[in-house]
Amino acid sequence: MPRGQRPKPSTTLVSEEILKEIKSVRPLRLFINKEKRKGIADNPFTLRVKFCQLPKDKQARYLQKSVDKYIQLLDEKDVDESVQIECKLFDYLLMKGEQKKYFESINAPPKPPGTAVPYYNQIVKQETDDDSEPAWKSLSTSEKQNYKRRRKEAKAEYLSQVRNFANDLPERLRTDFLLFAEPSPTNRQIAHTSFINDYDDIISSATIRQRRKSLTALPESLQPSTITTTTVDNQPKLSRGQLNIIHQCIPSVLYYETNVSDNDKPTFTRTMTKNAYIRSMFNQIDESERIKYILKSVKKWSEFLQSNPSIIENQIATLHLLLVKNEDIVAYFSAVGLPQRPPTTSYLLYNYERVEAGSQTSWTDLSPTQRDDYTQRLIDLKNDYYQKLIHFVDNVLPSNHMRYEFFRNVKFAMKDYELANRYRTSENITEPMNFVESYLQKISKSNDINQFNQIKAQLLATELTNEQKQLIEDLTELMHKHMQ
């Protein structure tokens, strides 16, 4: 069992005390502590070797015990689920090899090969139990296509099994398993907010290029009847001339052309090298100067859109071609009035303030009254943010196409606006206080579910008969009906 390279979570999001407690419940640490209680005085290296030599079933017990203590610890310390994913706490508990052993021990679906070649070799070995079959290169094109199709079908079946298996896991473990089963950057980004309910979008068969394109134009509340949305497949593309014009409007290019004389401009043999040089110069300027050129860039882009009305008519996204970095897009919208998004949890709100003040007090050291105060402050911040966001979208953004670009490029914009608009237009919620009450009810219900799932996991970890396990499942179903 090699040590590997564990992640280093940011202490601005999770305290050192929590990290130490997670370290104390790693499988090897649990084994070493048990051996020491028995009076065995071997050095840690010897104990590590003994742990690696344990049978698979005994190692699986330590892995399960480690995960149970990890879930219990996160619940007791009230660690937010977004912090759990952001800091990769599960990777901090179990290394990748240990994660694979653990999920195999609880009968997680086996992952199919990544490409058609190993899939073919696997199928041949299963069917013949002999390696003398013809190699992949000797197959005809039609035979290769058949195995490629079968591998895609196996992949789709695997993702369906992953979804069903994840639904039966404790909430604390569910997203960690999804990231283990399909550890793409897209999955890790979506896991911060949507988790299991949005996993259908994660496991779609769309290519990376398709995922980068917007599949919807505007929220229904903003979509005029005159606009016909286009799909990814038949969406018109920009011409080479239009792309060249947009390239001349990029902030770094404007800065380079404005501040560097023709005599001082180096000669480049490759366009890629020139663009990298221009970006490096632009990245060295201060923030205020950077914003100035971003605003100039968007102004020129707006003039370009006016001269190309077909782009707006067909809802062709172009802002990401102008402002390549997502932080530049957010910086532009912030400069024209986008309100700052508050922290997602009271825990994060406290940590931001703690870091600014240089305080060493952790969240767990606060009294219940102080925690409730941060919870109420966060509710007030979110209330104010939602009101300002509605005003920004409805009154500041000049057109539906600009709103389309806003919702497409700014993370959480669509979700936050629809949530704010839902509370604004709801007949039952007419005052801010009603929103506060509903928010507190949501928190209370979530805590109850988390506590119930924790108790259920502890029960299932003990030795139970099949009849007792069925009774637990019946109680779970009854609990979910009650919470709904």
Secondary structure, 3 states (H helix, E strand, C coil): CCCCCCCCCCCCCCCHHHHHHHHHCCHHHHHHHHHHHCCCCCCHHHHHHHHHCCCHHHHHHHHHHHHHHHHHHHHHCCCCHHHHHHCCHHHHHCCHHHHHHHHHHCCCCCCCCCCHHHHHHHHHHHHHCCCCCCCHHHCCHHHHHHHHHHHHHHHHHHHHHHHHHHHCCCHHHHHHHHHHHCCCHHHHHHHCCCHHHHHHHHCCCCCHHHHCCCCCCCCCCCCCCCCCCCCCCCCCCCCHHHHHHHHHCCHHHHHHHHHCCCCCCCCCCCHHHHHHHHHHHHCCCCHHHHHHHHHHHHHHHHHHHHCCHHHHHCCCCCHHHHCCCHHHHHHHHHHCCCCCCCCCCHHHHHHHHHHHHCCCCCHHHCCHHHHHHHHHHHHHHHHHHHHHHHHHHHHHCCCHHHHHHHHHHCCCHHHHHHHHHHHHHCCCCCCHHHHHHHHHHHHHHHHHHHHHHHHHHHHHCCCCCHHHHHHHHHHHHHHHHHHC
